[in-house]
Amino acid sequence: MISIVIPVYNERESLVELHGEITVVAEQADLDVEMIFVDDGSRDGSWGVIEGLAAQDKRVRGIRFRRNFGKAAALSAGFQACRGDVVFTLDADLQDNPAEMPSFLEMLNDGYDMISGWKRTRHDPWYKVLPSRVFNRFIGWMTGVRLHDHNCGMKCYRGEVVRELRLYGEMHRFIPVLAAARGFQVGEREVNHRPRKFGHSKYGVKRFAKGFLDLLTVKFLSDFGRRPQHVLGSIGLCCFLVAFLGLGYFGLGAIWQLLDAASAPAGGLPVLIVSMTALIMGTQMLLAGLLAEMMTRSDESRENSFAIAEETHPLAATVPAPSLSGSVR
């Protein structure tokens, strides 16, 4: 089975057409699919359309949030609900073309665990395209996962990938980085980015500031998420080194002053203040690292960052799909 997770936020006009396109592709390529529409607090009647689709097509499942929790939460809910050996994600605005799904499946058979779309030609304003390209290059430089378009909505995963990812905040922008950090093979495929037919983009310029902060978080979690003391303790040891050098300089100056006040080095008090500050900071960093290590070992919480109001075809329990083996149809 192939699961298609579609986050929805005020996209009522495009849902029926998107469902029709997916249906045509599934019939032409003989694909066994389920479509999971996650309504992320829409206010334009999107949920009513999803209910209608679910009523006439048993392959459609709908999940409605109580309010807008963000795309990462919508994807996380869809990933938890999906049952497929392969999982696709598509944006609901019709800019992603479902007709390209068979090509992703062919590439998945080449040994990749995840394939991210690349919108080489984008139908977006320049003030969104240019910062996005700069940001993608920056992500590649910082993380080593060099993709042209980390945030493309069209992606394809093996089932085990989405079942290991935990998304929150704005982490959906860095799914390839999170997957690569867990050892999965990440690839990229060029996709046709279609012009938006209905509505308007939900993302503004401020997302880049949030994205930079989230990138720092992802970098830290990827490299030191299970060993925070390595980075915090290293900073603490550097502070201790500065403190010991400063205290040594201050002590030497005090001895010189006792022996010969005229040749005593100046700046003793400022050096003492800096040294004591570094000593305190070093102690705090080491303690913070120990606390972080204990939290990492003891935190087994899996609390979701969203609240579901209702579902169209709820399952009593989500049964994990078997691991993908052999070729993908």
C-alpha positions, 0 to 999 in steps of 0.5 A, spaced: 500 500 500 502 507 498 499 512 503 499 519 501 499 524 506 496 531 505 496 537 510 490 542 508 490 549 511 484 553 507 484 549 501 477 547 499 477 549 492 483 544 490 481 538 494 476 535 489 481 536 483 487 533 487 483 527 489 481 526 482 488 527 479 491 522 485 485 517 483 487 517 475 494 516 477 493 510 481 488 507 476 493 508 470 499 505 474 495 500 478 497 503 485 494 501 491 493 507 495 490 511 501 489 518 501 490 521 508 487 529 508 489 532 515 485 539 516 490 543 520 484 548 523 482 550 516 476 555 516 474 555 509 470 549 509 475 544 507 473 539 512 466 538 509 469 537 503 474 532 506 468 528 509 464 528 502 470 525 499 471 520 505 464 518 504 464 517 497 471 514 496 473 509 502 481 510 500 480 517 503 481 518 510 480 525 514 483 528 520 481 534 523 485 538 528 482 543 533 486 549 531 491 550 527 498 547 529 502 547 523 505 543 517 509 539 522 504 537 526 499 535 520 505 531 517 506 527 524 499 526 525 498 523 518 505 519 519 502 516 525 495 514 521 498 511 515 499 504 513 503 504 507 509 500 505 511 507 501 509 514 504 508 520 499 507 527 502 503 532 497 501 539 498 494 541 497 494 547 493 495 543 486 502 545 485 505 538 486 503 534 480 501 527 483 502 524 476 510 524 478 509 519 483 510 513 479 517 516 477 519 517 485 517 509 486 522 507 480 527 511 484 526 508 490 527 502 487 535 504 486 536 504 494 534 510 496 530 510 503 527 517 501 526 522 495 525 529 496 522 533 490 526 539 487 522 545 484 528 547 479 523 552 476 518 555 481 512 559 480 513 563 486 515 571 487 522 572 487 522 575 494 521 568 496 525 564 491 531 567 492 531 567 500 529 560 499 535 558 494 540 561 499 537 558 505 537 551 502 545 552 500 546 554 507 542 548 510 547 544 505 553 547 508 551 546 515 549 539 515 552 536 509 545 534 506 546 537 500 539 538 496 537 544 492 530 544 495 529 541 502 522 544 503 519 541 497 512 539 499 512 532 494 517 527 498 517 519 498 519 515 503 519 508 505 515 506 511 520 505 516 523 512 515 516 516 517 515 511 523 522 513 526 521 521 525 518 526 530 516 532 527 514 538 531 515 546 531 517 547 524 521 541 523 518 539 517 523 543 513 529 539 515 526 532 514 531 530 509 536 532 514 533 528 520 532 522 516 540 522 513 542 523 521 538 516 522 542 513 517 537 513 511 539 514 504 536 521 501 535 522 494 533 528 490 528 528 483 526 534 479 519 535 479 514 540 475 512 546 480 505 548 477 502 555 478 497 556 484 490 555 481 486 557 488 488 561 494 494 564 496 501 562 499 500 561 507 508 562 508 511 569 509 518 572 509 518 571 517 519 563 516 526 564 514 528 567 521 524 561 524 527 557 519 534 559 521 533 558 529 530 551 527 536 549 523 541 551 529 536 546 533 536 540 528 544 541 527 545 540 535 540 535 535 543 531 529 550 531 532 549 532 539 542 530 541 544 523 544 550 526 547 549 533 549 555 533 554 560 533 548 558 540 546 556 543 553 562 540 556 567 542 551 564 549 552 565 548 560 572 546 559 574 552 555 571 556 560 575 553 565 582 553 561 580 561 561 579 561 568 585 557 570 590 562 565 587 568 568 588 566 575 595 564 574 596 571 571 593 574 577 597 570 582 603 571 578 602 578 578 600 578 586 607 575 587 611 580 583 607 586 587 610 583 593 617 582 591 617 589 586 611 593 586 614 597 580 615 591 576 608 588 577 603 587 571 597 592 571 590 590 570 590 585 576 583 586 578 579 586 571 583 579 570 580 576 576 573 578 574 574 575 568 577 569 570 572 568 576 566 569 571 569 564 566 570 559 572 562 560 574 560 559 566 564 553 566 561 550 572 554 552 569 556 549 562 558 542 565 552 542 570 547 543 564 551 538 560 550 533 566 542 535 566 541 534 559 544 527 559 540 525 564 534 528 561 536 525 554 536 518 558 530 518 562 525 522 557 521 517 553 515 521 552 511 521 546 506 526 547 503 529 541 504 536 539 497 536 536 489 535 538 485 531 533 477 533 534 475 527 529 476 523 524 472 520 518 475 513 518 478 512 525 482 506 526 482 502 533 489 502 533 494 503 527 498 497 525 505 498 523 506 496 516 511 491 514 518 493 512 518 494 504 522 488 501 523 487 493 521 492 488 515 497 489 509 497 484 
